[in-house]
Amino acid sequence: MAEPLSPEPSSPLLANLSLRDQLRVDRLPLRLLQVMIGLTGFGLSLAMLLRSGLGGAPWDVLHSALAERAGLSVGTLSITVSFVVLLAWIPLREQPGIGTFANAIWVGVSIDLGMALLPPATSLAPAAVLMVAGVIINGVSAAVYIGAQLGPGARDGLMTGLGRVLRRPVGPVRIGLEVLVLAAGWALGGPMGVGTVLYALGLGPVIQLALPHVVLPVLTPAGAASAAELDETPPPDPA
């Protein structure tokens, strides 16, 4: 009998499951619940950054700028951009998962919910609290979402697809994408600030610390990933 796949505490193993295998993976209801909890926290924390007034996450700098020009909500633009990015998956031959579509829709909904519930910060102290808490909650929520192992977000798939096609490491590709998006958002008048810098520098370490505690390992040998399909390097945030 095959031994269950279990992650080491310091280096969690993440399965690269196809959509078909995701539908047959063990503990699917629990994984779906974990995805939704992670995505909700992720979207609410992005709203916290925006409400701090100290700068949004790089993609939200663009979303906010486009939302203001279009007269739409930031969440609506987040959803719209997610599906535009998913179109780029077609020539890159990236495979979407359950979490991919949940990410594209629910993060935007959660951003708008957070923007409706949270008033803008009126002084530096609450702004700083919103900013720091937003980065921490965002990183933990990203780890929770990633740990469910139900597929990458639209922007992560764009990163991995470009990395494969260009034959470049995903790290530099992600940085290049973030810089391009941030530059476009800033040029359009998006809310870039110290919070943007803190997010860029702090998100990765928070995810790294949280991920070993929230990964749901793939336990079902049939229809799941083999050891050769496991990747020890966690993907970046699902935004």
Backbone as CSV, one residue per row, in Angstrom:
resi,resn,N_x,N_y,N_z,CA_x,CA_y,CA_z,C_x,C_y,C_z
1,MET,0.852,-1.198,0.000,0.000,0.000,0.000,0.886,1.246,0.000
2,ALA,0.541,2.217,-0.836,1.352,3.438,-0.916,1.232,4.238,0.361
3,GLU,2.341,4.829,0.752,2.342,5.656,1.950,1.722,7.006,1.638
4,PRO,0.949,7.584,2.557,0.398,8.921,2.336,1.511,9.939,2.170
5,LEU,1.254,10.928,1.335,2.204,12.010,1.137,2.012,13.037,2.235
6,SER,3.041,13.340,2.978,2.921,14.310,4.067,4.063,15.291,4.004
7,PRO,3.801,16.589,4.215,4.825,17.602,4.097,5.714,17.653,5.332
8,GLU,6.986,17.977,5.112,7.865,18.284,6.226,7.498,19.659,6.765
9,PRO,7.581,19.887,8.057,7.181,21.168,8.618,7.913,22.346,8.009
10,SER,9.197,22.161,7.654,9.977,23.292,7.152,9.926,23.414,5.645
11,SER,9.410,22.407,4.940,9.395,22.432,3.481,8.169,21.689,2.967
12,PRO,7.016,22.325,2.968,5.793,21.648,2.585,5.806,21.229,1.120
13,LEU,5.280,20.042,0.841,5.198,19.559,-0.522,3.856,19.947,-1.111
14,LEU,3.900,20.594,-2.261,2.682,21.055,-2.905,2.469,20.274,-4.183
15,ALA,1.283,19.719,-4.347,0.962,18.920,-5.525,0.518,19.818,-6.668
16,ASN,0.911,19.436,-7.881,0.464,20.137,-9.079,-0.636,19.295,-9.715
17,LEU,-1.871,19.446,-9.202,-2.982,18.604,-9.626,-3.724,19.211,-10.809
18,SER,-4.096,18.364,-11.759,-4.960,18.820,-12.844,-6.361,19.062,-12.297
19,LEU,-7.193,19.739,-13.092,-8.574,19.989,-12.664,-9.305,18.667,-12.431
20,ARG,-9.068,17.683,-13.276,-9.703,16.371,-13.117,-9.304,15.734,-11.788
21,ASP,-8.011,15.794,-11.468,-7.556,15.203,-10.212,-8.050,15.987,-9.002
22,GLN,-8.195,17.306,-9.153,-8.720,18.109,-8.047,-10.141,17.679,-7.693
23,LEU,-10.931,17.317,-8.684,-12.305,16.894,-8.437,-12.367,15.542,-7.733
24,ARG,-11.261,14.792,-7.753,-11.226,13.466,-7.116,-10.309,13.422,-5.895
25,VAL,-9.712,14.544,-5.550,-8.735,14.547,-4.465,-9.427,14.331,-3.117
26,ASP,-8.682,13.825,-2.157,-9.250,13.573,-0.836,-9.639,14.876,-0.146
27,ARG,-10.607,14.815,0.724,-11.064,15.927,1.560,-11.415,17.174,0.743
28,LEU,-12.073,16.961,-0.379,-12.403,18.091,-1.256,-13.271,19.140,-0.556
29,PRO,-14.318,18.777,0.192,-15.102,19.823,0.878,-14.252,20.665,1.825
30,LEU,-13.345,20.039,2.558,-12.473,20.781,3.456,-11.539,21.700,2.673
31,ARG,-11.048,21.215,1.540,-10.173,22.046,0.704,-10.930,23.257,0.148
32,LEU,-12.167,23.031,-0.275,-12.972,24.143,-0.789,-13.232,25.178,0.304
33,LEU,-13.517,24.712,1.502,-13.722,25.626,2.625,-12.442,26.416,2.899
34,GLN,-11.308,25.741,2.863,-10.038,26.425,3.117,-9.738,27.456,2.036
35,VAL,-10.040,27.113,0.792,-9.857,28.072,-0.301,-10.678,29.331,-0.051
36,MET,-11.942,29.164,0.302,-12.818,30.320,0.475,-12.398,31.165,1.674
37,ILE,-11.957,30.511,2.762,-11.461,31.271,3.915,-10.223,32.073,3.514
38,GLY,-9.309,31.421,2.808,-8.090,32.110,2.392,-8.365,33.266,1.449
39,LEU,-9.232,33.045,0.469,-9.526,34.102,-0.494,-10.280,35.263,0.152
40,THR,-11.148,34.952,1.096,-11.866,36.032,1.799,-10.890,36.899,2.584
41,GLY,-10.016,36.254,3.346,-9.012,37.013,4.083,-8.093,37.783,3.169
42,PHE,-7.766,37.192,2.041,-6.879,37.845,1.077,-7.506,39.138,0.552
43,GLY,-8.774,39.050,0.134,-9.443,40.239,-0.390,-9.656,41.307,0.665
44,LEU,-10.074,40.893,1.876,-10.284,41.865,2.953,-8.977,42.568,3.317
45,SER,-7.868,41.827,3.307,-6.581,42.438,3.659,-6.108,43.415,2.584
46,LEU,-6.443,43.151,1.336,-6.114,44.120,0.285,-6.900,45.416,0.491
47,ALA,-8.151,45.274,0.937,-8.950,46.464,1.255,-8.341,47.218,2.437
48,MET,-7.789,46.503,3.416,-7.137,47.154,4.549,-5.976,48.019,4.076
49,LEU,-5.191,47.488,3.154,-4.069,48.267,2.612,-4.570,49.526,1.906
50,LEU,-5.603,49.376,1.099,-6.132,50.533,0.386,-6.722,51.561,1.355
51,ARG,-7.436,51.104,2.373,-8.035,52.019,3.337,-6.989,52.687,4.240
52,SER,-5.798,52.098,4.331,-4.741,52.741,5.118,-4.310,54.063,4.494
53,GLY,-4.481,54.180,3.177,-4.049,55.386,2.485,-2.545,55.472,2.304
54,LEU,-1.843,54.372,2.629,-0.380,54.365,2.546,0.128,53.551,1.360
55,GLY,-0.772,53.214,0.462,-0.370,52.469,-0.726,-0.972,51.085,-0.765
56,GLY,-1.397,50.657,-1.958,-1.983,49.340,-2.116,-0.973,48.335,-2.621
57,ALA,-1.390,47.067,-2.699,-0.565,46.034,-3.314,-0.340,46.394,-4.781
58,PRO,0.772,45.935,-5.379,1.092,46.357,-6.752,-0.048,46.218,-7.745
59,TRP,-0.722,45.066,-7.771,-1.830,44.913,-8.719,-2.992,45.834,-8.366
60,ASP,-3.195,46.104,-7.084,-4.302,46.974,-6.688,-4.025,48.442,-6.983
61,VAL,-2.754,48.800,-7.124,-2.442,50.144,-7.607,-3.040,50.318,-9.003
62,LEU,-2.887,49.283,-9.834,-3.480,49.316,-11.176,-4.995,49.225,-11.114
63,HIS,-5.505,48.290,-10.305,-6.966,48.134,-10.201,-7.632,49.436,-9.758
64,SER,-7.039,50.089,-8.758,-7.631,51.327,-8.227,-7.626,52.431,-9.267
65,ALA,-6.527,52.536,-10.007,-6.440,53.569,-11.039,-7.484,53.333,-12.129
66,LEU,-7.618,52.089,-12.568,-8.596,51.770,-13.604,-10.022,51.942,-13.090
67,ALA,-10.249,51.561,-11.822,-11.584,51.691,-11.239,-12.023,53.146,-11.191
68,GLU,-11.115,54.018,-10.809,-11.455,55.444,-10.727,-11.789,56.000,-12.103
69,ARG,-11.035,55.584,-13.103,-11.280,56.093,-14.452,-12.565,55.527,-15.058
70,ALA,-12.882,54.272,-14.685,-14.064,53.626,-15.258,-15.315,53.877,-14.435
71,GLY,-15.166,54.445,-13.236,-16.318,54.657,-12.368,-16.864,53.367,-11.787
72,LEU,-15.976,52.378,-11.584,-16.370,51.081,-11.044,-15.644,50.829,-9.731
73,SER,-16.012,49.762,-9.045,-15.351,49.424,-7.784,-14.014,48.752,-8.047
74,VAL,-13.129,48.799,-7.045,-11.830,48.144,-7.160,-12.012,46.641,-7.344
75,GLY,-12.976,46.059,-6.606,-13.223,44.633,-6.731,-13.672,44.236,-8.124
76,THR,-14.519,45.051,-8.733,-14.977,44.777,-10.094,-13.814,44.772,-11.068
77,LEU,-12.908,45.728,-10.906,-11.737,45.769,-11.784,-10.802,44.603,-11.512
78,SER,-10.701,44.183,-10.247,-9.881,43.018,-9.920,-10.403,41.775,-10.637
79,ILE,-11.723,41.587,-10.621,-12.329,40.443,-11.299,-12.104,40.542,-12.804
80,THR,-12.321,41.741,-13.357,-12.160,41.939,-14.798,-10.731,41.636,-15.233
81,VAL,-9.755,42.187,-14.509,-8.355,41.968,-14.858,-7.990,40.494,-14.719
82,SER,-8.543,39.821,-13.709,-8.269,38.392,-13.524,-8.664,37.594,-14.756
83,PHE,-9.838,37.878,-15.308,-10.282,37.111,-16.469,-9.532,37.525,-17.731
84,VAL,-9.096,38.774,-17.818,-8.233,39.172,-18.936,-6.912,38.410,-18.858
85,VAL,-6.357,38.322,-17.648,-5.110,37.573,-17.462,-5.313,36.100,-17.806
86,LEU,-6.474,35.542,-17.450,-6.747,34.138,-17.766,-6.763,33.888,-19.275
87,LEU,-7.149,34.882,-20.055,-7.097,34.731,-21.515,-5.663,34.506,-21.989
88,ALA,-4.709,35.114,-21.265,-3.297,34.935,-21.624,-2.815,33.524,-21.318
89,TRP,-3.567,32.795,-20.487,-3.203,31.402,-20.201,-3.357,30.514,-21.437
90,ILE,-4.252,30.891,-22.353,-4.554,30.027,-23.502,-3.317,29.785,-24.356
91,PRO,-2.630,30.844,-24.861,-1.411,30.567,-25.638,-0.279,29.990,-24.799
92,LEU,-0.315,30.246,-23.488,0.719,29.706,-22.607,0.437,28.261,-22.206
93,ARG,-0.780,27.771,-22.515,-1.191,26.394,-22.232,-1.155,26.071,-20.737
94,GLU,-1.560,27.048,-19.939,-1.681,26.820,-18.504,-3.022,26.147,-18.207
95,GLN,-3.038,25.271,-17.202,-4.238,24.546,-16.830,-4.883,25.176,-15.589
96,PRO,-6.101,25.684,-15.710,-6.766,26.271,-14.540,-7.273,25.198,-13.596
97,GLY,-7.493,25.580,-12.346,-8.047,24.674,-11.348,-9.284,25.271,-10.716
98,ILE,-9.854,24.537,-9.778,-11.024,25.027,-9.058,-10.707,26.359,-8.388
99,GLY,-9.554,26.399,-7.714,-9.153,27.615,-7.017,-8.876,28.775,-7.937
100,THR,-8.522,28.484,-9.194,-8.240,29.555,-10.150,-9.477,30.417,-10.382
101,PHE,-10.599,29.766,-10.626,-11.833,30.508,-10.895,-12.406,31.122,-9.614
102,ALA,-12.264,30.404,-8.496,-12.698,30.973,-7.221,-11.894,32.225,-6.900
103,ASN,-10.598,32.163,-7.156,-9.722,33.308,-6.930,-10.137,34.498,-7.781
104,ALA,-10.369,34.240,-9.072,-10.678,35.327,-10.005,-11.914,36.102,-9.575
105,ILE,-12.890,35.421,-8.984,-14.154,36.066,-8.625,-14.167,36.530,-7.170
106,TRP,-13.806,35.642,-6.232,-14.063,35.921,-4.828,-13.119,36.947,-4.216
107,VAL,-11.891,37.047,-4.705,-10.993,38.082,-4.180,-11.579,39.459,-4.449
108,GLY,-12.086,39.662,-5.665,-12.695,40.947,-5.994,-13.910,41.250,-5.145
109,VAL,-14.759,40.236,-4.937,-15.931,40.415,-4.074,-15.497,40.787,-2.664
110,SER,-14.462,40.121,-2.152,-13.987,40.381,-0.789,-13.351,41.764,-0.668
111,ILE,-12.684,42.217,-1.714,-12.128,43.581,-1.698,-13.254,44.590,-1.537
112,ASP,-14.289,44.451,-2.333,-15.409,45.395,-2.255,-16.109,45.318,-0.904
113,LEU,-16.219,44.113,-0.349,-16.812,43.964,0.975,-15.965,44.699,2.013
114,GLY,-14.648,44.526,1.937,-13.758,45.221,2.868,-13.809,46.724,2.713
115,MET,-13.880,47.195,1.487,-13.958,48.640,1.245,-15.252,49.215,1.802
116,ALA,-16.323,48.413,1.782,-17.605,48.877,2.321,-17.612,48.880,3.849
117,LEU,-16.909,47.920,4.453,-16.930,47.792,5.909,-15.913,48.689,6.602
118,LEU,-14.787,48.950,5.970,-13.697,49.681,6.621,-13.700,51.152,6.203
119,PRO,-13.725,52.062,7.156,-13.597,53.483,6.807,-12.137,53.813,6.513
120,PRO,-11.881,54.848,5.732,-10.498,55.252,5.482,-9.827,55.703,6.778
121,ALA,-8.542,55.424,6.910,-7.781,55.879,8.077,-7.680,57.397,8.058
122,THR,-7.855,58.009,9.223,-7.854,59.469,9.303,-6.589,60.036,9.942
123,SER,-5.732,59.163,10.461,-4.470,59.622,11.039,-3.416,58.548,10.833
124,LEU,-2.163,58.888,11.143,-1.056,57.991,10.829,-1.102,56.687,11.618
125,ALA,-1.463,56.762,12.911,-1.436,55.556,13.745,-2.380,54.468,13.226
126,PRO,-3.676,54.752,13.036,-4.551,53.705,12.492,-4.168,53.298,11.079
127,ALA,-3.615,54.238,10.310,-3.172,53.900,8.956,-2.041,52.879,8.999
128,ALA,-1.090,53.094,9.917,0.029,52.166,10.049,-0.449,50.788,10.508
129,VAL,-1.414,50.768,11.432,-1.961,49.495,11.908,-2.636,48.747,10.759
130,LEU,-3.454,49.446,9.981,-4.115,48.829,8.835,-3.094,48.297,7.838
131,MET,-2.046,49.064,7.609,-1.032,48.661,6.638,-0.310,47.384,7.079
132,VAL,0.203,47.385,8.307,0.965,46.227,8.791,0.064,45.004,8.926
133,ALA,-1.123,45.203,9.526,-2.054,44.081,9.676,-2.490,43.557,8.312
134,GLY,-2.660,44.457,7.353,-3.061,44.040,6.018,-2.037,43.130,5.373
135,VAL,-0.759,43.466,5.510,0.306,42.639,4.923,0.355,41.270,5.605
136,ILE,0.266,41.261,6.937,0.339,39.987,7.670,-0.860,39.095,7.331
137,ILE,-2.060,39.662,7.391,-3.264,38.874,7.090,-3.247,38.405,5.643
138,ASN,-2.745,39.245,4.756,-2.671,38.870,3.356,-1.755,37.665,3.154
139,GLY,-0.589,37.697,3.809,0.341,36.584,3.670,-0.192,35.288,4.246
140,VAL,-0.808,35.371,5.427,-1.387,34.177,6.047,-2.538,33.650,5.184
141,SER,-3.377,34.544,4.685,-4.504,34.132,3.841,-4.013,33.497,2.549
142,ALA,-2.951,34.047,1.973,-2.382,33.456,0.760,-1.900,32.039,1.037
143,ALA,-1.246,31.841,2.188,-0.776,30.506,2.550,-1.947,29.543,2.722
144,VAL,-3.020,30.013,3.355,-4.206,29.175,3.550,-4.781,28.756,2.194
145,TYR,-4.884,29.702,1.280,-5.408,29.407,-0.061,-4.485,28.439,-0.802
146,ILE,-3.190,28.735,-0.806,-2.230,27.873,-1.501,-2.240,26.471,-0.898
147,GLY,-2.324,26.404,0.431,-2.261,25.125,1.118,-3.409,24.188,0.805
148,ALA,-4.516,24.716,0.303,-5.636,23.852,-0.085,-5.319,23.040,-1.332
149,GLN,-4.356,23.488,-2.129,-3.853,22.755,-3.295,-4.925,22.521,-4.366
150,LEU,-5.656,23.593,-4.680,-6.698,23.495,-5.701,-6.457,24.426,-6.878
151,GLY,-5.216,24.720,-7.163,-4.909,25.484,-8.365,-4.442,26.891,-8.086
152,PRO,-3.591,27.445,-8.970,-3.032,28.777,-8.774,-4.001,29.879,-9.162
153,GLY,-3.714,31.080,-8.683,-4.471,32.243,-9.115,-4.083,32.653,-10.519
154,ALA,-4.869,33.541,-11.112,-4.642,33.941,-12.502,-3.251,34.524,-12.697
155,ARG,-2.816,35.380,-11.785,-1.538,36.062,-11.935,-0.368,35.108,-11.708
156,ASP,-0.542,34.135,-10.808,0.499,33.134,-10.598,0.659,32.253,-11.828
157,GLY,-0.457,31.880,-12.449,-0.380,31.072,-13.657,0.278,31.819,-14.804
158,LEU,0.016,33.128,-14.893,0.696,33.942,-15.905,2.197,33.920,-15.681
159,MET,2.601,34.029,-14.415,4.027,34.011,-14.061,4.676,32.679,-14.448
160,THR,4.055,31.570,-14.038,4.665,30.272,-14.313,4.649,29.958,-15.810
161,GLY,3.577,30.368,-16.503,3.504,30.135,-17.943,4.566,30.909,-18.695
162,LEU,4.731,32.184,-18.361,5.769,32.986,-19.007,7.158,32.446,-18.689
163,GLY,7.345,32.020,-17.440,8.640,31.461,-17.066,8.984,30.235,-17.899
164,ARG,7.979,29.383,-18.142,8.209,28.179,-18.935,8.483,28.519,-20.392
165,VAL,7.682,29.418,-20.963,7.835,29.770,-22.371,9.145,30.518,-22.614
166,LEU,9.483,31.445,-21.714,10.698,32.241,-21.866,11.934,31.517,-21.345
167,ARG,11.712,30.383,-20.668,12.808,29.608,-20.090,13.609,30.455,-19.099
168,ARG,12.854,31.107,-18.227,13.451,31.952,-17.199,12.906,31.534,-15.837
169,PRO,13.676,31.736,-14.760,13.166,31.426,-13.411,11.928,32.264,-13.104
170,VAL,11.013,31.675,-12.316,9.763,32.379,-12.037,9.975,33.625,-11.181
171,GLY,11.027,33.642,-10.365,11.282,34.811,-9.519,11.454,36.090,-10.323
172,PRO,12.435,36.127,-11.247,12.603,37.330,-12.075,11.380,37.646,-12.929
173,VAL,10.699,36.601,-13.407,9.496,36.845,-14.211,8.434,37.531,-13.372
174,ARG,8.243,37.077,-12.129,7.250,37.692,-11.236,7.611,39.135,-10.943
175,ILE,8.900,39.367,-10.664,9.347,40.730,-10.382,9.076,41.624,-11.584
176,GLY,9.389,41.126,-12.788,9.147,41.915,-13.992,7.683,42.252,-14.178
177,LEU,6.806,41.273,-13.930,5.370,41.522,-14.039,4.904,42.559,-13.020
178,GLU,5.370,42.408,-11.769,4.960,43.339,-10.715,5.419,44.761,-11.035
179,VAL,6.642,44.888,-11.543,7.173,46.214,-11.882,6.357,46.845,-13.000
180,LEU,6.039,46.058,-14.031,5.251,46.581,-15.147,3.862,47.016,-14.695
181,VAL,3.223,46.167,-13.894,1.877,46.481,-13.404,1.907,47.711,-12.501
182,LEU,2.895,47.759,-11.613,3.006,48.888,-10.691,3.276,50.182,-11.443
183,ALA,4.153,50.120,-12.446,4.460,51.314,-13.232,3.219,51.809,-13.972
184,ALA,2.445,50.866,-14.523,1.226,51.260,-15.230,0.219,51.872,-14.269
185,GLY,0.049,51.247,-13.101,-0.879,51.790,-12.121,-0.464,53.146,-11.613
186,TRP,0.820,53.322,-11.335,1.330,54.606,-10.852,1.151,55.691,-11.911
187,ALA,1.430,55.347,-13.182,1.272,56.316,-14.267,-0.184,56.754,-14.414
188,LEU,-1.110,55.863,-14.056,-2.537,56.190,-14.157,-3.071,56.837,-12.883
189,GLY,-2.190,57.045,-11.901,-2.601,57.725,-10.678,-3.036,56.806,-9.557
190,GLY,-2.618,55.548,-9.597,-2.981,54.600,-8.549,-2.288,54.898,-7.232
191,PRO,-2.798,54.327,-6.107,-2.307,54.652,-4.766,-1.019,53.901,-4.393
192,MET,0.097,54.370,-4.904,1.393,53.774,-4.571,1.982,54.498,-3.369
193,GLY,2.580,53.744,-2.425,3.165,54.369,-1.245,4.002,53.382,-0.464
194,VAL,4.263,53.720,0.799,5.098,52.874,1.634,4.455,51.504,1.849
195,GLY,3.127,51.446,1.852,2.442,50.167,1.987,2.728,49.243,0.816
196,THR,2.906,49.813,-0.366,3.247,49.025,-1.546,4.609,48.373,-1.369
197,VAL,5.561,49.142,-0.838,6.910,48.623,-0.609,6.899,47.542,0.465
198,LEU,6.170,47.805,1.579,6.091,46.822,2.659,5.460,45.528,2.158
199,TYR,4.444,45.638,1.340,3.786,44.463,0.776,4.765,43.659,-0.070
200,ALA,5.499,44.359,-0.943,6.437,43.675,-1.832,7.529,42.952,-1.059
201,LEU,8.003,43.566,0.032,9.102,42.981,0.799,8.629,41.964,1.838
202,GLY,7.437,42.173,2.384,7.006,41.354,3.508,6.140,40.166,3.182
203,LEU,5.498,40.171,2.011,4.532,39.119,1.725,5.182,37.739,1.659
204,GLY,6.279,37.627,0.941,6.945,36.341,0.782,7.328,35.696,2.109
205,PRO,8.013,36.425,2.999,8.375,35.831,4.289,7.163,35.391,5.115
206,VAL,6.068,36.164,5.074,4.873,35.777,5.841,4.304,34.469,5.292
207,ILE,4.215,34.364,3.975,3.722,33.130,3.369,4.616,31.957,3.755
208,GLN,5.925,32.169,3.689,6.885,31.109,4.008,6.701,30.608,5.435
209,LEU,6.466,31.518,6.369,6.291,31.123,7.766,4.954,30.410,7.999
210,ALA,3.918,30.856,7.304,2.583,30.317,7.563,2.301,29.011,6.825
211,LEU,2.882,28.842,5.653,2.506,27.728,4.786,2.664,26.347,5.416
212,PRO,3.763,26.051,6.112,3.890,24.698,6.676,2.768,24.318,7.631
213,HIS,2.084,25.304,8.192,1.044,25.037,9.189,-0.339,24.852,8.578
214,VAL,-0.481,25.144,7.282,-1.821,25.130,6.688,-1.940,24.245,5.448
215,VAL,-0.858,23.621,5.017,-0.936,22.754,3.834,-1.758,21.511,4.147
216,LEU,-2.719,21.208,3.277,-3.456,19.949,3.340,-2.768,18.974,2.385
217,PRO,-2.002,18.023,2.888,-1.282,17.113,1.994,-2.235,16.231,1.197
218,VAL,-1.784,15.829,0.024,-2.572,14.930,-0.812,-2.380,13.522,-0.295
219,LEU,-3.464,12.929,0.189,-3.377,11.619,0.832,-3.839,10.481,-0.069
220,THR,-4.607,10.786,-1.115,-5.175,9.750,-1.964,-4.235,9.434,-3.110
221,PRO,-3.640,8.249,-3.150,-2.726,7.931,-4.247,-3.415,7.921,-5.599
222,ALA,-4.607,7.319,-5.697,-5.305,7.229,-6.980,-5.885,8.567,-7.373
223,GLY,-5.544,8.998,-8.586,-6.091,10.248,-9.089,-5.434,11.464,-8.516
224,ALA,-4.388,11.307,-7.737,-3.691,12.441,-7.163,-2.282,12.497,-7.702
225,ALA,-1.488,13.379,-7.146,-0.142,13.580,-7.664,0.792,12.500,-7.154
226,SER,1.708,12.100,-7.985,2.781,11.233,-7.543,3.871,12.089,-6.939
227,ALA,4.850,11.445,-6.324,5.933,12.204,-5.700,6.686,13.036,-6.723
228,ALA,6.746,12.546,-7.963,7.476,13.281,-8.997,6.763,14.553,-9.393
229,GLU,5.464,14.656,-9.085,4.683,15.828,-9.468,4.635,16.880,-8.376
230,LEU,5.330,16.644,-7.270,5.293,17.556,-6.156,6.390,18.585,-6.279
231,ASP,6.067,19.788,-5.885,7.001,20.902,-5.962,7.245,21.406,-4.557
232,GLU,8.512,21.440,-4.128,8.819,21.852,-2.763,8.829,23.356,-2.593
233,THR,8.786,24.111,-3.705,8.834,25.552,-3.611,7.430,26.118,-3.681
234,PRO,6.934,26.753,-2.617,5.564,27.272,-2.660,5.443,28.406,-3.653
235,PRO,4.319,28.482,-4.383,4.118,29.604,-5.290,3.928,30.887,-4.529
236,PRO,4.094,32.030,-5.191,3.860,33.303,-4.502,2.384,33.523,-4.262
237,ASP,1.995,34.753,-3.876,0.618,35.022,-3.516,-0.332,34.754,-4.662
238,PRO,-1.739,34.358,-4.370,-2.692,34.037,-5.378,-3.403,35.198,-5.970
239,ALA,-2.948,36.385,-5.754,-3.608,37.528,-6.237,-3.544,37.642,-7.712
